[in-house]
Amino acid sequence: MSDPTPISKDDLKAAFKAFKKKLKLTRLDDESRLNYQPTSGDKTYQIVAITPPQQYPPKVWEELVKQGKLKAGKQGMYELLEE
């Protein structure tokens, strides 16, 4: 049974911002490894999905999927659709 309490727009906005920040930091961490080729100029990321920040409940991420901002993946991972 789902929680009937609606999610505020501010909570969704903050959660989405936190997700994008975590994704960016995860990608930067991955790119900082020694095998990264900065001269390639190619912006294809090897990391496309992450587990969302835990300070927000799962219903927030499910709502962002419904809104078309995220795509649910396997094992609790989510992908960013706005790029």
KESE-945263 format. One record per atom (N, C-alpha, C, O, CB): residue number from 1; residue in three letters; atom name; x, y, z. Coordinates in steps of 0.2 Angstrom, whole numbers. Atoms other than C-alpha are relative to their C-alpha. Last residue first. Glycine has a CB too. Example, Ala and Ser with C-alpha at 12.3 -4.5 7.8 and 13.67 -1.06 7.14 Angstrom:
// residues 2
num / residu / atome / px / py / pz
2 / SER / N / -4 / -6 / -1;
2 / SER / CA / 68 / -5 / 36;
2 / SER / C / -4 / 5 / 3;
2 / SER / O / -1 / 11 / 4;
2 / SER / CB / 2 / 2 / -7;
1 / ALA / N / 4 / -6 / 0;
1 / ALA / CA / 62 / -22 / 39;
1 / ALA / C / 4 / 6 / 0;
1 / ALA / O / 9 / 5 / 3;
1 / ALA / CB / -5 / 0 / 6;
// end
This chain:
// residues 83
num / residu / atome / px / py / pz
83 / GLU / N / -7 / -1 / 1;
83 / GLU / CA / 104 / 77 / -106;
83 / GLU / C / 0 / 3 / -7;
83 / GLU / O / 6 / 5 / -9;
83 / GLU / CB / 4 / -6 / 0;
82 / GLU / N / -1 / -7 / 3;
82 / GLU / CA / 87 / 75 / -98;
82 / GLU / C / 7 / 2 / -1;
82 / GLU / O / 10 / 3 / 4;
82 / GLU / CB / -3 / 6 / 5;
81 / LEU / N / 2 / 0 / 7;
81 / LEU / CA / 84 / 56 / -96;
81 / LEU / C / 1 / 7 / -3;
81 / LEU / O / 1 / 8 / -10;
81 / LEU / CB / -8 / -1 / -1;
80 / LEU / N / 3 / -6 / 2;
80 / LEU / CA / 94 / 53 / -81;
80 / LEU / C / -2 / 0 / -7;
80 / LEU / O / 2 / -2 / -12;
80 / LEU / CB / 6 / 6 / 1;
79 / GLU / N / -4 / -4 / 5;
79 / GLU / CA / 96 / 35 / -77;
79 / GLU / C / -3 / 7 / -1;
79 / GLU / O / -9 / 7 / 0;
79 / GLU / CB / 0 / -4 / -6;
78 / TYR / N / 3 / -5 / 4;
78 / TYR / CA / 91 / 26 / -61;
78 / TYR / C / 4 / 4 / -5;
78 / TYR / O / 10 / 5 / -3;
78 / TYR / CB / -4 / 5 / 5;
77 / MET / N / -4 / -5 / 4;
77 / MET / CA / 97 / 11 / -52;
77 / MET / C / -4 / 4 / -4;
77 / MET / O / -10 / 2 / -6;
77 / MET / CB / 6 / -3 / -4;
76 / GLY / N / 1 / -6 / -3;
76 / GLY / CA / 87 / 1 / -39;
76 / GLY / C / 4 / 6 / -3;
76 / GLY / O / 5 / 11 / 0;
76 / GLY / CB / 2 / -1 / 7;
75 / GLN / N / -3 / 0 / -6;
75 / GLN / CA / 93 / -16 / -45;
75 / GLN / C / 0 / 7 / 4;
75 / GLN / O / 5 / 9 / 7;
75 / GLN / CB / 7 / -3 / 0;
74 / LYS / N / 0 / 6 / -4;
74 / LYS / CA / 89 / -14 / -63;
74 / LYS / C / 3 / 2 / 7;
74 / LYS / O / 7 / 6 / 8;
74 / LYS / CB / 4 / -5 / -4;
73 / GLY / N / -4 / 5 / 3;
73 / GLY / CA / 84 / 3 / -71;
73 / GLY / C / 0 / -6 / 5;
73 / GLY / O / -5 / -7 / 9;
73 / GLY / CB / 8 / 2 / -1;
72 / ALA / N / -2 / 5 / -5;
72 / ALA / CA / 71 / 16 / -68;
72 / ALA / C / 4 / -6 / -4;
72 / ALA / O / 2 / -8 / -9;
72 / ALA / CB / -6 / -3 / 3;
71 / LYS / N / 2 / 7 / 3;
71 / LYS / CA / 72 / 30 / -81;
71 / LYS / C / 2 / -5 / 6;
71 / LYS / O / 8 / -5 / 8;
71 / LYS / CB / 3 / -1 / -7;
70 / LEU / N / -4 / 5 / -1;
70 / LEU / CA / 72 / 48 / -74;
70 / LEU / C / -3 / -6 / -3;
70 / LEU / O / -9 / -7 / -4;
70 / LEU / CB / 1 / -1 / 8;
69 / LYS / N / -6 / -2 / -1;
69 / LYS / CA / 64 / 64 / -79;
69 / LYS / C / 6 / -5 / 1;
69 / LYS / O / 12 / -4 / 0;
69 / LYS / CB / 0 / 5 / 6;
68 / GLY / N / -4 / 1 / 5;
68 / GLY / CA / 49 / 57 / -87;
68 / GLY / C / 7 / 3 / 0;
68 / GLY / O / 10 / 5 / -4;
68 / GLY / CB / -3 / 3 / -6;
67 / GLN / N / 0 / -6 / 4;
67 / GLN / CA / 36 / 63 / -75;
67 / GLN / C / 5 / 0 / -6;
67 / GLN / O / 6 / 5 / -9;
67 / GLN / CB / 3 / 6 / 5;
66 / LYS / N / 7 / -1 / 3;
66 / LYS / CA / 32 / 45 / -70;
66 / LYS / C / 0 / 7 / -4;
66 / LYS / O / -3 / 8 / -9;
66 / LYS / CB / -5 / 1 / 5;
65 / VAL / N / 0 / 4 / 6;
65 / VAL / CA / 51 / 42 / -67;
65 / VAL / C / -7 / 1 / -4;
65 / VAL / O / -7 / 2 / -10;
65 / VAL / CB / 0 / -8 / 2;
64 / LEU / N / -5 / -3 / 5;
64 / LEU / CA / 52 / 57 / -56;
64 / LEU / C / 0 / -4 / -6;
64 / LEU / O / 1 / -2 / -12;
64 / LEU / CB / 7 / 1 / 3;
63 / GLU / N / 3 / -6 / 3;
63 / GLU / CA / 37 / 51 / -46;
63 / GLU / C / 4 / 3 / -6;
63 / GLU / O / 1 / 5 / -11;
63 / GLU / CB / -2 / 5 / 5;
62 / GLU / N / 6 / 2 / 5;
62 / GLU / CA / 45 / 34 / -44;
62 / GLU / C / -4 / 5 / -3;
62 / GLU / O / -5 / 5 / -9;
62 / GLU / CB / -4 / -5 / 4;
61 / TRP / N / -3 / 2 / 6;
61 / TRP / CA / 61 / 43 / -37;
61 / TRP / C / -5 / -3 / -5;
61 / TRP / O / -5 / -2 / -11;
61 / TRP / CB / 5 / -5 / 1;
60 / VAL / N / -3 / -6 / 3;
60 / VAL / CA / 51 / 52 / -24;
60 / VAL / C / 3 / -2 / -7;
60 / VAL / O / 1 / 1 / -12;
60 / VAL / CB / 5 / 4 / 4;
59 / LYS / N / 6 / -3 / 4;
59 / LYS / CA / 41 / 36 / -20;
59 / LYS / C / 2 / 7 / -3;
59 / LYS / O / -1 / 8 / -8;
59 / LYS / CB / -6 / 2 / 5;
58 / PRO / N / 1 / 3 / 7;
58 / PRO / CA / 58 / 28 / -16;
58 / PRO / C / -6 / 3 / -3;
58 / PRO / O / -6 / 4 / -10;
58 / PRO / CB / -1 / -7 / 1;
57 / PRO / N / 3 / 6 / 0;
57 / PRO / CA / 61 / 40 / -1;
57 / PRO / C / -1 / -3 / -7;
57 / PRO / O / -1 / 1 / -12;
57 / PRO / CB / -7 / 0 / 4;
56 / TYR / N / 6 / -1 / 2;
56 / TYR / CA / 74 / 54 / -1;
56 / TYR / C / -3 / -7 / -1;
56 / TYR / O / 0 / -12 / -3;
56 / TYR / CB / 0 / 3 / -7;
55 / GLN / N / 4 / -5 / -5;
55 / GLN / CA / 89 / 55 / 10;
55 / GLN / C / -7 / 1 / -3;
55 / GLN / O / -11 / 4 / 1;
55 / GLN / CB / 4 / 6 / 0;
54 / GLN / N / 4 / 4 / -5;
54 / GLN / CA / 96 / 39 / 1;
54 / GLN / C / -4 / 5 / 4;
54 / GLN / O / -9 / 2 / 8;
54 / GLN / CB / 4 / -4 / 4;
53 / PRO / N / -2 / -2 / -7;
53 / PRO / CA / 103 / 48 / -14;
53 / PRO / C / -5 / -3 / 5;
53 / PRO / O / -11 / -2 / 3;
53 / PRO / CB / 0 / 8 / 0;
52 / PRO / N / 2 / -6 / -2;
52 / PRO / CA / 98 / 38 / -30;
52 / PRO / C / 3 / 2 / 7;
52 / PRO / O / 3 / -3 / 11;
52 / PRO / CB / -7 / 2 / -1;
51 / THR / N / 5 / 0 / -5;
51 / THR / CA / 108 / 23 / -35;
51 / THR / C / -2 / 7 / 2;
51 / THR / O / 3 / 11 / 3;
51 / THR / CB / 2 / -5 / 6;
50 / ILE / N / -3 / 0 / -7;
50 / ILE / CA / 117 / 27 / -51;
50 / ILE / C / -6 / -2 / 4;
50 / ILE / O / -12 / -2 / 3;
50 / ILE / CB / 3 / 6 / 2;
49 / ALA / N / 5 / 1 / -5;
49 / ALA / CA / 114 / 25 / -70;
49 / ALA / C / 4 / -1 / 7;
49 / ALA / O / 9 / -3 / 8;
49 / ALA / CB / -4 / -7 / -1;
48 / VAL / N / 6 / -3 / 2;
48 / VAL / CA / 124 / 31 / -85;
48 / VAL / C / -5 / -1 / 5;
48 / VAL / O / -10 / 3 / 5;
48 / VAL / CB / -2 / -3 / -7;
47 / ILE / N / 5 / 1 / -5;
47 / ILE / CA / 142 / 28 / -80;
47 / ILE / C / -6 / 4 / -2;
47 / ILE / O / -6 / 10 / -3;
47 / ILE / CB / 3 / 3 / 7;
46 / GLN / N / 0 / 7 / -2;
46 / GLN / CA / 153 / 25 / -95;
46 / GLN / C / -5 / -1 / 5;
46 / GLN / O / -9 / -7 / 5;
46 / GLN / CB / 6 / -3 / 2;
45 / TYR / N / -2 / 2 / -7;
45 / TYR / CA / 149 / 42 / -101;
45 / TYR / C / -1 / -7 / 0;
45 / TYR / O / -5 / -11 / -2;
45 / TYR / CB / -4 / 4 / 5;
44 / THR / N / 4 / 6 / -2;
44 / THR / CA / 150 / 47 / -120;
44 / THR / C / 2 / -2 / 7;
44 / THR / O / 8 / -4 / 8;
44 / THR / CB / 0 / -6 / -5;
43 / LYS / N / 4 / -1 / -6;
43 / LYS / CA / 156 / 65 / -121;
43 / LYS / C / -4 / -6 / 2;
43 / LYS / O / -9 / -5 / 5;
43 / LYS / CB / -4 / 6 / 0;
42 / ASP / N / 6 / 3 / 0;
42 / ASP / CA / 170 / 61 / -134;
42 / ASP / C / -4 / 0 / 7;
42 / ASP / O / -1 / -1 / 12;
42 / ASP / CB / 1 / -8 / -2;
41 / GLY / N / 6 / -5 / 2;
41 / GLY / CA / 183 / 74 / -135;
41 / GLY / C / -6 / -3 / 0;
41 / GLY / O / -11 / 0 / -1;
41 / GLY / CB / 2 / 3 / -6;
40 / SER / N / 5 / 2 / 5;
40 / SER / CA / 196 / 60 / -136;
40 / SER / C / -5 / 4 / -2;
40 / SER / O / -8 / 4 / -8;
40 / SER / CB / -3 / -7 / 3;
39 / THR / N / -1 / -3 / 7;
39 / THR / CA / 210 / 70 / -129;
39 / THR / C / -5 / -3 / -4;
39 / THR / O / -5 / 0 / -10;
39 / THR / CB / 7 / -1 / -2;
38 / PRO / N / 3 / -7 / 1;
38 / PRO / CA / 204 / 67 / -111;
38 / PRO / C / 0 / 3 / -7;
38 / PRO / O / -3 / 8 / -8;
38 / PRO / CB / 3 / 5 / 5;
37 / GLN / N / -3 / -3 / 6;
37 / GLN / CA / 207 / 48 / -112;
37 / GLN / C / -3 / 7 / -1;
37 / GLN / O / -7 / 8 / -5;
37 / GLN / CB / 0 / -4 / -6;
36 / TYR / N / 4 / -5 / 4;
36 / TYR / CA / 204 / 41 / -95;
36 / TYR / C / 3 / 3 / -5;
36 / TYR / O / 9 / 6 / -4;
36 / TYR / CB / -3 / 5 / 5;
35 / ASN / N / 1 / 3 / 6;
35 / ASN / CA / 215 / 26 / -89;
35 / ASN / C / -5 / 5 / -5;
35 / ASN / O / -6 / 3 / -10;
35 / ASN / CB / -3 / -7 / 0;
34 / LEU / N / -6 / 0 / 4;
34 / LEU / CA / 222 / 35 / -74;
34 / LEU / C / -1 / -2 / -8;
34 / LEU / O / 2 / 1 / -12;
34 / LEU / CB / 6 / -4 / 2;
33 / ARG / N / -4 / 6 / 0;
33 / ARG / CA / 205 / 37 / -66;
33 / ARG / C / 6 / 1 / -5;
33 / ARG / O / 5 / 5 / -10;
33 / ARG / CB / -4 / -6 / -1;
32 / SER / N / -6 / -2 / -3;
32 / SER / CA / 198 / 55 / -65;
32 / SER / C / 5 / -6 / 1;
32 / SER / O / 11 / -5 / 3;
32 / SER / CB / -1 / 3 / 7;
31 / GLU / N / -4 / -3 / 5;
31 / GLU / CA / 184 / 50 / -77;
31 / GLU / C / 7 / 2 / 3;
31 / GLU / O / 12 / 3 / -1;
31 / GLU / CB / -3 / 6 / -3;
30 / ASP / N / -2 / 5 / 5;
30 / ASP / CA / 176 / 39 / -64;
30 / ASP / C / 5 / 2 / -5;
30 / ASP / O / 10 / -1 / -7;
30 / ASP / CB / -6 / -3 / -4;
29 / ASP / N / -5 / 4 / -4;
29 / ASP / CA / 177 / 52 / -50;
29 / ASP / C / 2 / -6 / -5;
29 / ASP / O / 8 / -8 / -5;
29 / ASP / CB / -4 / -3 / 6;
28 / LEU / N / -7 / -4 / -1;
28 / LEU / CA / 170 / 65 / -62;
28 / LEU / C / 5 / -5 / 3;
28 / LEU / O / 10 / -5 / 1;
28 / LEU / CB / -1 / 6 / 4;
27 / ARG / N / -4 / 0 / 6;
27 / ARG / CA / 156 / 53 / -67;
27 / ARG / C / 7 / 3 / 0;
27 / ARG / O / 11 / 0 / -3;
27 / ARG / CB / -5 / 3 / -5;
26 / THR / N / -2 / 7 / 1;
26 / THR / CA / 151 / 49 / -49;
26 / THR / C / 4 / 0 / -7;
26 / THR / O / 9 / -4 / -7;
26 / THR / CB / -6 / -4 / 0;
25 / LEU / N / -6 / 2 / -5;
25 / LEU / CA / 152 / 68 / -45;
25 / LEU / C / 2 / -7 / -2;
25 / LEU / O / 8 / -9 / -2;
25 / LEU / CB / -2 / 1 / 7;
24 / LYS / N / -6 / -4 / 2;
24 / LYS / CA / 140 / 72 / -60;
24 / LYS / C / 6 / -2 / 4;
24 / LYS / O / 12 / -3 / 1;
24 / LYS / CB / -2 / 7 / 1;
23 / LEU / N / -2 / 2 / 6;
23 / LEU / CA / 128 / 58 / -55;
23 / LEU / C / 6 / 3 / -3;
23 / LEU / O / 11 / 0 / -5;
23 / LEU / CB / -6 / 0 / -5;
22 / LYS / N / -4 / 7 / -2;
22 / LYS / CA / 128 / 63 / -37;
22 / LYS / C / 2 / -3 / -7;
22 / LYS / O / 7 / -6 / -7;
22 / LYS / CB / -5 / -4 / 4;
21 / LYS / N / -6 / -1 / -3;
21 / LYS / CA / 124 / 81 / -43;
21 / LYS / C / 4 / -6 / 2;
21 / LYS / O / 10 / -7 / 0;
21 / LYS / CB / -1 / 4 / 7;
20 / LYS / N / -4 / -3 / 6;
20 / LYS / CA / 110 / 76 / -55;
20 / LYS / C / 7 / 1 / 3;
20 / LYS / O / 12 / 0 / 0;
20 / LYS / CB / -3 / 6 / -3;
19 / PHE / N / -2 / 6 / 4;
19 / PHE / CA / 102 / 65 / -41;
19 / PHE / C / 5 / 3 / -5;
19 / PHE / O / 10 / -1 / -7;
19 / PHE / CB / -6 / -2 / -3;
18 / ALA / N / -5 / 4 / -4;
18 / ALA / CA / 103 / 80 / -28;
18 / ALA / C / 2 / -6 / -5;
18 / ALA / O / 8 / -8 / -5;
18 / ALA / CB / -3 / -3 / 6;
17 / LYS / N / -7 / -4 / 0;
17 / LYS / CA / 95 / 92 / -41;
17 / LYS / C / 5 / -5 / 4;
17 / LYS / O / 11 / -5 / 1;
17 / LYS / CB / -1 / 6 / 4;
16 / PHE / N / -3 / 0 / 7;
16 / PHE / CA / 81 / 79 / -44;
16 / PHE / C / 7 / 3 / 0;
16 / PHE / O / 11 / 1 / -4;
16 / PHE / CB / -5 / 3 / -5;
15 / ALA / N / -2 / 7 / 1;
15 / ALA / CA / 78 / 77 / -25;
15 / ALA / C / 4 / -1 / -7;
15 / ALA / O / 9 / -4 / -8;
15 / ALA / CB / -5 / -5 / 0;
14 / ALA / N / -6 / 1 / -4;
14 / ALA / CA / 78 / 96 / -23;
14 / ALA / C / 2 / -7 / -1;
14 / ALA / O / 9 / -8 / -1;
14 / ALA / CB / -2 / 1 / 8;
13 / LYS / N / -5 / -4 / 3;
13 / LYS / CA / 65 / 98 / -37;
13 / LYS / C / 7 / -1 / 4;
13 / LYS / O / 12 / -2 / 1;
13 / LYS / CB / -2 / 7 / 0;
12 / LEU / N / -2 / 3 / 6;
12 / LEU / CA / 54 / 83 / -31;
12 / LEU / C / 6 / 4 / -3;
12 / LEU / O / 11 / 1 / -6;
12 / LEU / CB / -6 / 0 / -5;
11 / ASP / N / -4 / 6 / -2;
11 / ASP / CA / 55 / 90 / -13;
11 / ASP / C / 2 / -3 / -6;
11 / ASP / O / 7 / -6 / -7;
11 / ASP / CB / -5 / -5 / 4;
10 / ASP / N / -6 / -1 / -3;
10 / ASP / CA / 50 / 107 / -19;
10 / ASP / C / 4 / -6 / 2;
10 / ASP / O / 10 / -6 / 0;
10 / ASP / CB / -1 / 5 / 6;
9 / LYS / N / -4 / -2 / 6;
9 / LYS / CA / 36 / 101 / -30;
9 / LYS / C / 7 / 1 / 3;
9 / LYS / O / 12 / 0 / -1;
9 / LYS / CB / -3 / 6 / -3;
8 / SER / N / 0 / -7 / 2;
8 / SER / CA / 29 / 93 / -14;
8 / SER / C / 4 / 1 / -6;
8 / SER / O / 9 / -3 / -7;
8 / SER / CB / 2 / 4 / 6;
7 / ILE / N / -7 / -2 / 0;
7 / ILE / CA / 26 / 74 / -13;
7 / ILE / C / 0 / 7 / -3;
7 / ILE / O / -3 / 9 / -8;
7 / ILE / CB / 4 / -4 / -5;
6 / PRO / N / -3 / -2 / 6;
6 / PRO / CA / 8 / 69 / -9;
6 / PRO / C / 7 / 3 / 1;
6 / PRO / O / 9 / 5 / 6;
6 / PRO / CB / -5 / 6 / -3;
5 / THR / N / -2 / -6 / -1;
5 / THR / CA / 4 / 59 / 7;
5 / THR / C / 3 / 3 / -7;
5 / THR / O / 8 / -1 / -9;
5 / THR / CB / 5 / 1 / 6;
4 / PRO / N / 4 / -5 / 3;
4 / PRO / CA / -6 / 44 / 2;
4 / PRO / C / 2 / 7 / 0;
4 / PRO / O / 0 / 12 / -3;
4 / PRO / CB / -7 / 0 / 3;
3 / ASP / N / 1 / -5 / -4;
3 / ASP / CA / 9 / 32 / 6;
3 / ASP / C / -5 / 5 / -4;
3 / ASP / O / -3 / 8 / -9;
3 / ASP / CB / 6 / 3 / 3;
2 / SER / N / -4 / -6 / 1;
2 / SER / CA / 7 / 17 / -5;
2 / SER / C / -2 / 5 / 5;
2 / SER / O / -8 / 5 / 7;
2 / SER / CB / 0 / 3 / -7;
1 / MET / N / 4 / -6 / 0;
1 / MET / CA / 0 / 0 / 0;
1 / MET / C / 4 / 6 / 0;
1 / MET / O / 9 / 7 / 4;
1 / MET / CB / -5 / 0 / 6;
// end
